[in-house]
Each structure stands twice: as C-alpha cells, then as structure tokens.
Amino acid sequence: MILHPKARTEIHTDRLLLRPFQAGDVEDALAYRNDEEFARFLPHIPQPFLRRDAEEFVALNMSEPWERSPTFAVVLNGRLIGTVNLEIDAKTRTAMLGYAIGRAWWGRGIATESARAVLAWGIEEFGLARMWASTDTRNVRSLRVLEKLGMQREALRVGDHAGRDGKLIDEVVYGLNIIR
C-alpha cells in the first residue's frame, strides 16, 4: 500500500531532529552552504552563497510538495546543518535520495544517520520498493555514505553533467531494492 503523507513530519534520531524547513533557517543555511569545499561536488549551489540564495533555498524547501519531494532540515543542537530529501515516484514506488551536510560536521556519521532515518521513513510512508542515489565519482565521502546505507553500486554515467569548472563529470549510481 502506498501512503501519501500530507502532513509534514518530524523524525528524531539519537542525535538529530529531522524536520520541515522553517523561515528562521535562513541564517544557518547561509552559514553552512557558503563554503566552496561544501559545494565542491554540488555545482547547482552558487558560490559565494549569498543571503538571497539562502532565502530562496529555504523558501523552496518550505514550498515543495511533501507527497512528492519531502525535504528534511537536519538539525543538531538546535542548529540547521544540512538536508536530506527524497524525490518520490509514486507510480513506480521508487525514490531518489539526496543529502548534504555542512563541512563542519563531516566525519561524524551525521549524513549516514540522517539518511538512514529518512530512508526508513520513506519506505514505511510511501511503500517504496526501490531507492537510488547518485554522486560524483570523486566524492569519496558520499560514496561511503551510500555503501553504509546498504546501497549497491549499479551504474557509471560517464560525462553525466558539467561540474563547477565546466568539465564533464562522471556520476556513479547506487541502488537499494526493498524486500517486503
């Protein structure tokens, strides 16, 4: 059975609060996203990341339809430090996973903890049969997160898109089939 949650949800993990974005998240979003190293493998994030960008980012995440694109603010000790989102395809019961954690919190297992919680929630709420994600082949940290989530490497997309420097970037695709 596929559920379509209309109510935005909060998820609590051992260390984190995963919640919908709020208007008051602009300062924290500006602080962690205005970082060239954070955005290195994310060419869609402008650098420098200005207040206007932070306001647009928060507004977009507040307005996305929860039943198709739930986007969670990752909060640690009351501070927004990143995001985890799903792009749901209800017809195929699949979802794409995305995540981004500010550099000051890298290496602490936060991306894995928050993504694992959102994956479990998504499977339960949407009756998903498959999850997938992709990342730049050079993004070793992200590759490790996907492997820790139990995802398997499935494909290599050669020259998938232009990177920040304009050169073509190879993407690796990971997937997880959910057994019910």
C-alpha positions in Angstrom: 0.0 0.0 0.0 1.3 3.4 -0.9 0.6 6.2 1.5 0.7 9.8 0.6 1.5 11.8 3.7 0.1 15.3 3.5 1.3 16.3 7.0 4.9 17.4 7.2 6.7 15.2 9.6 9.5 15.2 12.2 11.9 12.4 12.7 14.1 12.0 15.8 17.3 10.0 15.8 19.8 9.6 18.7 21.4 12.9 17.9 19.3 14.7 15.3 16.0 16.3 14.6 14.9 16.0 11.0 12.0 18.4 10.4 10.5 20.5 7.7 12.2 23.8 6.9 11.2 27.0 8.7 11.5 30.7 7.8 14.0 31.0 10.6 16.5 28.6 8.9 18.0 31.3 6.6 21.0 32.2 8.8 22.1 28.7 9.4 21.6 27.8 5.7 23.7 30.7 4.7 26.4 29.7 7.2 26.9 26.1 6.1 26.2 26.5 2.4 28.5 29.5 1.8 31.6 27.2 1.7 33.4 26.3 -1.5 34.5 22.9 -0.1 30.9 22.0 0.9 29.7 22.9 -2.7 32.7 21.3 -4.5 30.6 18.4 -5.9 27.4 20.3 -5.9 27.6 22.7 -8.9 24.0 23.8 -8.6 24.9 25.6 -5.3 26.1 29.1 -6.1 29.4 30.2 -4.7 29.6 32.6 -3.0 26.2 31.6 -1.4 24.6 34.9 -0.6 21.7 35.8 1.8 19.4 36.0 -1.3 20.4 32.4 -2.1 19.7 31.3 1.4 16.3 32.9 1.4 15.4 31.3 -1.9 16.7 27.9 -0.7 14.7 28.0 2.5 11.5 29.2 0.7 11.8 26.5 -2.0 12.2 23.8 0.7 9.2 25.1 2.6 7.1 25.1 -0.6 8.0 21.7 -2.1 5.0 19.3 -2.2 5.6 16.9 0.7 4.0 14.0 -1.0 6.5 14.2 -3.9 9.5 15.8 -2.5 9.8 15.7 1.3 12.9 17.7 2.3 14.1 17.5 5.9 16.2 20.1 7.6 18.9 18.2 9.6 19.2 19.9 13.0 21.9 19.2 15.6 21.7 21.0 19.0 19.1 23.4 17.6 21.1 24.4 14.6 20.4 23.6 10.9 23.4 21.8 9.5 22.2 20.1 6.3 19.4 18.5 4.4 18.0 15.1 3.4 15.4 14.7 0.8 13.5 12.2 -1.3 12.2 12.6 -4.8 9.2 10.2 -4.9 7.8 8.5 -8.0 4.6 7.0 -6.6 3.7 5.1 -9.8 7.0 3.1 -9.7 7.3 3.1 -5.9 10.8 4.4 -6.2 12.6 7.4 -4.7 15.9 9.2 -5.2 17.8 10.1 -2.1 19.7 13.3 -1.7 21.7 14.6 1.3 24.1 17.4 2.1 25.7 18.1 5.5 27.8 21.2 6.3 31.6 20.6 6.3 32.0 21.5 10.0 30.0 18.3 10.7 31.7 15.9 8.2 33.2 12.7 9.6 30.7 12.3 12.4 28.3 9.9 10.8 25.6 12.5 10.5 24.9 12.0 6.8 24.5 8.3 7.3 22.4 8.7 10.5 20.0 11.2 8.9 19.8 9.5 5.5 19.1 6.1 7.2 16.2 7.6 9.2 14.7 9.2 6.1 15.1 6.0 4.1 13.2 4.0 6.8 10.5 6.7 7.0 10.1 6.8 3.2 9.9 3.1 2.9 7.1 3.0 5.5 5.2 6.1 4.4 5.3 5.5 0.7 5.5 1.7 0.4 8.7 2.1 -1.6 10.2 -0.8 -3.5 13.4 0.9 -4.5 15.7 3.7 -3.5 18.5 5.1 -5.5 21.1 7.9 -5.4 24.0 9.2 -7.5 27.1 11.1 -6.8 30.2 12.5 -8.4 32.7 9.6 -8.7 35.3 11.8 -6.9 33.1 12.3 -3.9 34.6 9.6 -1.7 32.7 10.7 1.4 29.3 10.4 -0.3 30.2 7.0 -1.8 31.0 5.7 1.7 27.6 7.0 3.0 25.7 5.2 0.2 27.6 2.0 1.0 26.9 2.3 4.7 23.2 2.6 3.9 23.5 -0.8 2.2 23.2 0.5 -1.3 24.9 -1.3 -4.2 26.9 0.3 -7.0 24.8 -0.2 -10.1 26.0 2.1 -12.9 28.5 4.6 -14.1 27.2 7.6 -16.0 30.2 8.9 -18.0 30.1 12.6 -18.7 26.8 12.9 -16.9 26.9 16.7 -16.4 29.1 19.7 -16.2 30.9 20.3 -13.0 31.7 23.6 -11.3 34.7 24.0 -13.6 32.7 23.3 -16.7 34.3 19.9 -17.3 32.1 16.8 -17.7 31.7 14.8 -14.6 31.2 11.1 -14.2 28.4 10.0 -11.8 28.1 6.7 -10.0 24.6 5.3 -9.3 23.7 3.3 -6.3 20.5 1.4 -5.6 18.7 -0.5 -2.9 15.8 -2.8 -3.7 13.5 -3.1 -0.7 12.3 -6.6 0.2 8.8 -6.7 1.6 
